[in-house]
Amino acid sequence: MGRLIAFIILLIPGVMAAYGIKLMRDTLFNKLLEPYPALWMQFTLGTLFTVIGIGFFAGFLLNRDRKKGNVSERFQKR
């Protein structure tokens, strides 16, 4: 059950990052989606979603590897 919850927690930022990439792609092809009033706002939110989603996933992996001791000294907690 714990692994399922962890999978769902990682799935949400992954979907958010994928949606952010889709928003940026649609902006490059000048396709304005419904809830966004301008292309620049659509691209900005797409970038934000992508950075937050990938950042959450990377932080999760770093935390897990710190617990296992698989990171270099530069990334160890002091």
Secondary structure, DSSP 4 states (H G I P E B T S, - for coil): -HHHHHHHHHHHHHHHHHHHHHHHHHHHTT---TT-SSHHHHHHHHHHHHHHHHHHHHHHHHHHHHHHT-S-GGGS--
